[in-house]
């Protein structure tokens, strides 16, 4: 998508005329969300003088995946980020939502009672309920990553990448690389953006963030997923039970591996984290769009998906699991069995 002059002017005007602090919100911490958030924060600071005003970034969930921890530690990002649980009514003003386009995202609602009403949304996932209005700017498009869109936006506003924003370029490049499976599931626009960014950073810096150790718990969860898998008609459903938030990112990496299994065209991997059921899904059948499939089988506001360049689907969602007094350690086995039966029924039904 080439931004028209009218669209560029509209975006610039919204940022320059915003009064008060700006809050950037990400629903899940991953390299693409971190890159997009850092990119939009840098851009905001270029377009308007600070004058004592702040640009704050809020994140839902935990910083648990080894790669996310490496990124956050390497660039000391916690100085610029706050957990979503600290998001208050004072912050719910001039909200920018990146790498997500659902204001009812369970990951956000689980950590704040504030329902956001963003004035800028930048995302690459299908099925958003958000529509652009005169006073908002919404850019949602099928590309490999939100960092690709941010790179294009920065360039469209007349900025480049070099010594003054090398960290921004590195984080955006890492977001594209990770969300496109090392550029194997990407569009031409992703490659072009990645080439622009990597020309401004060193290969050594990128390589250090690609090579990160995996904890032993990851392999324990892989074994659980293989043990619990059920396959029917090319659809594979499995789970890793009740897990800590620090293991939540294993769901997506396990789904990435299982979709490569011969004869499997759809994978759904889930786990229970606190009072939420987190789901990661992958689809290799281009005749059955994943976003539509998930919204037909699961509560529509809880899930979403993006489409890769070759038609495959990458998505997931979060389901609220509020069983009140019935959700205790001693009932975990029964709860897991109940959720397993419900999800299998929904996914396998004809």
LUMVEXFI-930228 format. One record per residue (C-alpha): residue number from 1; residue in one letter; x, y, z. Coordinates in Angstrom, 1 decimal. Example, Ala and Ser with C-alpha at 12.3 -4.5 7.8 and 13.67 -1.06 7.14 Angstrom:
<sites>
- 1|A|12.3|-4.5|7.8;
- 2|S|13.7|-1.1|7.1;
</sites>
This chain:
<sites>
- 1|X|0.0|0.0|0.0;
- 2|X|1.4|3.4|-1.0;
- 3|X|0.2|6.1|1.3;
- 4|X|-1.5|8.9|-0.5;
- 5|X|-0.5|12.5|0.4;
- 6|X|-3.9|12.9|2.1;
- 7|X|-3.2|9.9|4.3;
- 8|X|0.2|11.1|5.2;
- 9|X|-1.1|14.5|6.0;
- 10|X|-3.9|13.0|8.1;
- 11|X|-1.4|10.9|10.2;
- 12|X|1.0|13.8|10.6;
- 13|X|-1.9|16.1|11.7;
- 14|X|-3.2|13.6|14.3;
- 15|X|0.2|13.3|15.9;
- 16|X|1.1|17.0|15.8;
- 17|X|-2.3|18.1|17.2;
- 18|X|-2.5|15.5|19.9;
- 19|X|-2.7|17.2|23.3;
- 20|X|-1.3|15.4|26.3;
- 21|X|0.7|12.2|26.6;
- 22|X|0.5|9.4|24.0;
- 23|X|0.1|5.8|25.1;
- 24|X|1.3|3.0|22.8;
- 25|X|-0.3|-0.4|23.6;
- 26|X|0.8|-3.9|22.6;
- 27|X|-1.3|-6.9|23.4;
- 28|X|1.5|-9.4|23.5;
- 29|X|5.3|-9.0|23.8;
- 30|X|7.1|-10.4|20.8;
- 31|X|9.8|-9.1|18.5;
- 32|X|7.3|-7.7|16.0;
- 33|X|5.3|-5.8|18.6;
- 34|X|8.5|-4.5|20.3;
- 35|X|9.8|-3.3|17.0;
- 36|X|6.6|-1.7|15.9;
- 37|X|6.1|0.0|19.3;
- 38|X|9.7|1.4|19.3;
- 39|X|9.3|2.5|15.7;
- 40|X|6.0|4.4|16.3;
- 41|X|7.4|5.9|19.5;
- 42|X|10.5|7.2|17.7;
- 43|X|8.3|8.6|14.9;
- 44|X|6.0|10.4|17.3;
- 45|X|9.0|12.1|18.9;
- 46|X|10.2|13.3|15.5;
- 47|X|6.8|14.8|14.5;
- 48|X|6.0|16.8|17.7;
- 49|X|8.2|18.6|20.2;
- 50|X|8.1|17.0|23.6;
- 51|X|7.3|20.1|25.6;
- 52|X|7.2|18.0|28.7;
- 53|X|4.8|15.5|27.1;
- 54|X|5.5|11.8|27.3;
- 55|X|5.2|8.8|25.0;
- 56|X|4.5|5.7|27.1;
- 57|X|4.4|2.1|26.0;
- 58|X|2.2|-0.4|27.8;
- 59|X|2.4|-4.2|27.3;
- 60|X|0.0|-7.0|28.2;
- 61|X|1.2|-10.4|29.3;
- 62|X|4.7|-11.2|30.4;
- 63|X|8.2|-10.9|29.0;
- 64|X|8.9|-14.6|29.2;
- 65|X|10.2|-15.9|25.9;
- 66|X|14.1|-16.1|25.8;
- 67|X|14.3|-14.0|22.7;
- 68|X|12.0|-11.3|24.1;
- 69|X|14.0|-11.3|27.3;
- 70|X|17.2|-10.9|25.2;
- 71|X|15.7|-8.0|23.2;
- 72|X|14.4|-6.2|26.3;
- 73|X|17.7|-6.6|28.2;
- 74|X|19.9|-5.7|25.2;
- 75|X|18.1|-2.4|24.7;
- 76|X|17.0|-1.7|28.3;
- 77|X|13.4|-1.5|27.0;
- 78|X|11.8|-1.8|30.5;
- 79|X|12.8|1.9|31.0;
- 80|X|10.4|2.7|28.2;
- 81|X|7.7|0.1|28.9;
- 82|X|5.0|-0.4|31.6;
- 83|X|2.8|-3.4|32.3;
- 84|X|-0.8|-3.1|31.2;
- 85|X|-2.0|-3.6|34.7;
- 86|X|-0.7|0.0|35.5;
- 87|X|-2.7|1.4|32.6;
- 88|X|-5.2|3.9|34.1;
- 89|X|-7.9|6.3|33.0;
- 90|X|-5.3|9.0|32.7;
- 91|X|-3.4|6.9|30.2;
- 92|X|-6.5|6.1|28.1;
- 93|X|-6.1|9.1|25.9;
- 94|X|-4.3|9.4|22.6;
- 95|X|-3.9|5.6|22.4;
- 96|X|-1.9|4.0|19.6;
- 97|X|-2.5|0.2|19.2;
- 98|X|0.2|-1.7|17.2;
- 99|X|0.4|-5.3|16.1;
- 100|X|-3.2|-5.8|17.2;
- 101|X|-6.5|-4.4|16.1;
- 102|X|-9.0|-5.7|18.7;
- 103|X|-10.1|-3.4|21.5;
- 104|X|-11.7|-6.4|23.1;
- 105|X|-8.5|-8.5|23.1;
- 106|X|-8.7|-10.8|26.1;
- 107|X|-5.0|-10.2|26.8;
- 108|X|-5.7|-6.5|27.4;
- 109|X|-9.0|-6.9|29.2;
- 110|X|-7.4|-9.4|31.6;
- 111|X|-5.0|-6.7|32.9;
- 112|X|-7.0|-3.5|32.9;
- 113|X|-10.6|-2.4|33.4;
- 114|X|-10.0|0.4|30.8;
- 115|X|-11.4|-0.4|27.4;
- 116|X|-9.2|1.5|24.9;
- 117|X|-10.4|3.6|22.1;
- 118|X|-7.3|4.1|19.9;
- 119|X|-6.9|7.0|17.6;
- 120|X|-4.2|5.2|15.6;
- 121|X|-4.1|1.5|14.8;
- 122|X|-1.4|-0.3|12.8;
- 123|X|-1.7|-4.0|12.4;
- 124|X|-1.3|-6.9|9.9;
- 125|X|-3.9|-9.3|11.2;
- 126|X|-7.2|-9.9|9.5;
- 127|X|-10.7|-9.6|10.9;
- 128|X|-10.6|-6.3|12.9;
- 129|X|-13.8|-4.7|14.0;
- 130|X|-12.1|-1.2|14.1;
- 131|X|-13.1|1.2|11.3;
- 132|X|-11.4|4.4|10.5;
- 133|X|-13.2|7.7|11.4;
- 134|X|-12.4|11.3|10.6;
- 135|X|-10.5|11.6|13.9;
- 136|X|-8.6|8.3|13.6;
- 137|X|-6.0|6.6|11.4;
- 138|X|-6.3|2.9|10.8;
- 139|X|-3.8|0.9|8.7;
- 140|X|-4.4|-2.8|8.7;
- 141|X|-3.0|-4.8|5.8;
- 142|X|-2.0|-8.3|4.9;
- 143|X|1.8|-8.2|5.1;
- 144|X|4.2|-10.4|7.1;
- 145|X|4.6|-8.1|10.1;
- 146|X|3.5|-4.8|11.7;
- 147|X|7.2|-3.7|11.6;
- 148|X|7.0|-3.7|7.8;
- 149|X|4.1|-1.2|7.9;
- 150|X|6.0|0.9|10.4;
- 151|X|9.0|1.0|8.2;
- 152|X|6.9|2.1|5.2;
- 153|X|5.2|4.7|7.4;
- 154|X|8.5|6.2|8.6;
- 155|X|9.8|6.4|5.0;
- 156|X|6.5|7.9|3.7;
- 157|X|6.9|10.7|6.3;
- 158|X|10.3|11.5|4.9;
- 159|X|12.6|9.9|7.4;
- 160|X|15.3|7.3|6.8;
- 161|X|17.4|4.9|8.8;
- 162|X|21.0|5.5|9.9;
- 163|X|23.2|6.3|12.9;
- 164|X|20.5|8.4|14.7;
- 165|X|17.9|5.7|14.8;
- 166|X|20.0|2.5|14.5;
- 167|X|18.3|0.8|17.4;
- 168|X|14.9|1.4|15.8;
- 169|X|16.1|-0.1|12.5;
- 170|X|17.5|-3.1|14.3;
- 171|X|14.3|-3.8|16.3;
- 172|X|12.1|-3.3|13.2;
- 173|X|14.4|-5.7|11.2;
- 174|X|14.2|-8.3|14.0;
- 175|X|10.4|-7.9|14.0;
- 176|X|10.1|-8.6|10.3;
- 177|X|12.6|-11.5|10.5;
- 178|X|10.8|-13.2|13.3;
- 179|X|7.2|-12.7|12.2;
- 180|X|7.9|-14.0|8.7;
- 181|X|9.8|-17.1|9.8;
- 182|X|13.2|-15.8|8.7;
- 183|X|11.6|-14.3|5.6;
- 184|X|10.2|-17.7|4.4;
- 185|X|6.5|-16.6|4.9;
- 186|X|6.7|-13.0|3.6;
- 187|X|5.6|-10.7|0.9;
- 188|X|7.8|-8.6|-1.4;
- 189|X|7.1|-5.6|0.8;
- 190|X|8.5|-7.4|3.8;
- 191|X|11.7|-8.2|1.9;
- 192|X|12.1|-4.6|0.7;
- 193|X|11.6|-3.2|4.2;
- 194|X|14.0|-5.7|5.7;
- 195|X|16.6|-4.8|3.1;
- 196|X|16.3|-1.1|3.9;
- 197|X|16.6|-1.8|7.6;
- 198|X|19.5|-4.2|7.5;
- 199|X|21.5|-1.8|5.4;
- 200|X|21.6|0.5|8.5;
- 201|X|22.6|-2.1|11.1;
- 202|X|25.4|-4.7|11.6;
- 203|X|24.9|-8.4|10.9;
- 204|X|26.6|-9.1|14.2;
- 205|X|23.9|-7.3|16.1;
- 206|X|21.2|-9.2|14.3;
- 207|X|22.9|-12.6|14.7;
- 208|X|23.2|-12.1|18.5;
- 209|X|19.5|-11.7|18.8;
- 210|X|18.7|-14.7|16.5;
- 211|X|20.7|-17.1|18.6;
- 212|X|19.2|-17.5|22.0;
- 213|X|19.1|-20.5|24.3;
- 214|X|15.8|-22.4|24.9;
- 215|X|15.0|-23.4|28.5;
- 216|X|14.4|-27.0|29.5;
- 217|X|10.7|-26.3|30.1;
- 218|X|10.3|-25.8|26.3;
- 219|X|11.2|-29.3|25.5;
- 220|X|9.0|-30.6|28.3;
- 221|X|6.1|-28.8|26.8;
- 222|X|6.9|-30.2|23.3;
- 223|X|6.7|-33.7|24.8;
- 224|X|3.4|-32.9|26.4;
- 225|X|2.0|-31.6|23.1;
- 226|X|3.0|-34.7|21.3;
- 227|X|1.6|-36.9|24.0;
- 228|X|-1.8|-35.1|24.0;
- 229|X|-2.3|-34.6|20.3;
- 230|X|-5.5|-35.8|18.6;
- 231|X|-5.8|-35.9|14.8;
- 232|X|-9.0|-36.1|12.8;
- 233|X|-9.3|-35.4|9.0;
- 234|X|-6.1|-33.4|8.8;
- 235|X|-6.9|-31.3|11.9;
- 236|X|-4.6|-31.7|14.9;
- 237|X|-5.6|-30.4|18.3;
- 238|X|-3.3|-30.7|21.3;
- 239|X|-2.5|-28.9|24.6;
- 240|X|0.2|-28.5|27.2;
- 241|X|-2.2|-28.2|30.2;
- 242|X|-2.1|-25.6|32.8;
- 243|X|1.1|-23.6|32.4;
- 244|X|2.8|-20.4|33.8;
- 245|X|2.8|-17.2|31.7;
- 246|X|6.5|-17.7|31.2;
- 247|X|5.7|-20.8|29.1;
- 248|X|3.0|-19.2|27.0;
- 249|X|5.2|-18.5|24.0;
- 250|X|5.8|-22.2|23.6;
- 251|X|2.3|-22.5|22.2;
- 252|X|3.2|-20.7|19.0;
- 253|X|6.5|-22.4|18.5;
- 254|X|5.0|-25.8|18.9;
- 255|X|2.2|-24.9|16.5;
- 256|X|4.8|-23.8|14.0;
- 257|X|6.5|-27.2|14.2;
- 258|X|3.3|-29.4|14.2;
- 259|X|1.9|-27.8|11.0;
- 260|X|4.8|-29.3|9.1;
- 261|X|3.6|-32.8|10.1;
- 262|X|2.7|-34.9|7.0;
- 263|X|-1.1|-35.0|6.4;
- 264|X|-1.9|-32.2|8.8;
- 265|X|-3.5|-29.0|7.4;
- 266|X|-4.7|-27.4|10.6;
- 267|X|-3.1|-27.2|14.0;
- 268|X|-4.6|-25.8|17.3;
- 269|X|-2.4|-25.8|20.4;
- 270|X|-3.7|-24.5|23.7;
- 271|X|-2.8|-24.0|27.3;
- 272|X|-4.4|-22.6|30.4;
- 273|X|-2.7|-19.5|31.9;
- 274|X|-4.3|-18.1|35.0;
- 275|X|-8.0|-17.6|34.0;
- 276|X|-7.4|-17.6|30.3;
- 277|X|-7.1|-20.3|27.6;
- 278|X|-4.5|-19.2|25.2;
- 279|X|-4.7|-20.7|21.7;
- 280|X|-2.2|-20.8|18.9;
- 281|X|-3.4|-21.9|15.4;
- 282|X|-1.8|-22.6|12.1;
- 283|X|-3.5|-23.5|8.8;
- 284|X|-2.0|-24.9|5.5;
- 285|X|-5.3|-25.2|3.6;
- 286|X|-5.7|-22.0|1.5;
- 287|X|-9.4|-23.0|0.8;
- 288|X|-10.3|-22.5|4.5;
- 289|X|-9.2|-19.1|5.7;
- 290|X|-8.0|-19.4|9.3;
- 291|X|-9.5|-16.1|10.5;
- 292|X|-13.0|-17.1|9.3;
- 293|X|-12.6|-20.6|10.7;
- 294|X|-11.6|-19.4|14.2;
- 295|X|-14.4|-16.8|14.3;
- 296|X|-17.0|-19.4|13.4;
- 297|X|-15.8|-22.0|15.9;
- 298|X|-14.7|-19.7|18.8;
- 299|X|-16.0|-16.4|20.3;
- 300|X|-15.4|-14.0|17.5;
- 301|X|-14.0|-11.2|19.7;
- 302|X|-11.3|-13.5|21.2;
- 303|X|-9.4|-14.5|18.1;
- 304|X|-7.8|-13.4|14.9;
- 305|X|-5.3|-14.5|12.2;
- 306|X|-3.1|-13.2|9.4;
- 307|X|-2.5|-14.7|6.0;
- 308|X|1.1|-15.5|4.8;
- 309|X|2.2|-14.8|1.3;
- 310|X|1.4|-18.4|0.2;
- 311|X|-2.1|-18.4|1.7;
- 312|X|-1.3|-20.2|5.0;
- 313|X|-2.9|-18.9|8.2;
- 314|X|-1.2|-17.9|11.4;
- 315|X|-3.4|-16.9|14.3;
- 316|X|-4.9|-17.7|17.7;
- 317|X|-6.8|-16.1|20.5;
- 318|X|-7.6|-16.0|24.2;
- 319|X|-10.7|-17.4|25.9;
- 320|X|-11.8|-16.3|29.3;
- 321|X|-12.0|-19.2|31.8;
- 322|X|-13.7|-17.7|34.8;
- 323|X|-14.9|-20.7|36.9;
- 324|X|-14.8|-18.7|40.2;
- 325|X|-14.4|-20.9|43.3;
- 326|X|-14.3|-24.0|41.1;
- 327|X|-10.9|-23.1|39.6;
- 328|X|-8.4|-24.4|42.2;
- 329|X|-5.3|-26.5|42.1;
- 330|X|-7.2|-29.7|43.0;
- 331|X|-9.6|-29.3|40.1;
- 332|X|-6.9|-28.6|37.4;
- 333|X|-7.2|-32.1|35.9;
- 334|X|-11.0|-31.8|35.5;
- 335|X|-10.7|-28.3|34.1;
- 336|X|-8.1|-29.3|31.5;
- 337|X|-10.3|-32.3|30.5;
- 338|X|-13.4|-30.0|30.2;
- 339|X|-11.5|-27.4|28.1;
- 340|X|-10.0|-30.2|25.9;
- 341|X|-13.4|-31.7|25.2;
- 342|X|-14.9|-28.3|24.3;
- 343|X|-12.1|-27.2|22.0;
- 344|X|-11.9|-30.6|20.2;
- 345|X|-15.7|-30.5|19.7;
- 346|X|-15.5|-27.0|18.2;
- 347|X|-12.5|-27.7|16.0;
- 348|X|-13.5|-31.1|14.7;
- 349|X|-17.2|-30.5|14.1;
- 350|X|-18.2|-30.7|10.4;
</sites>
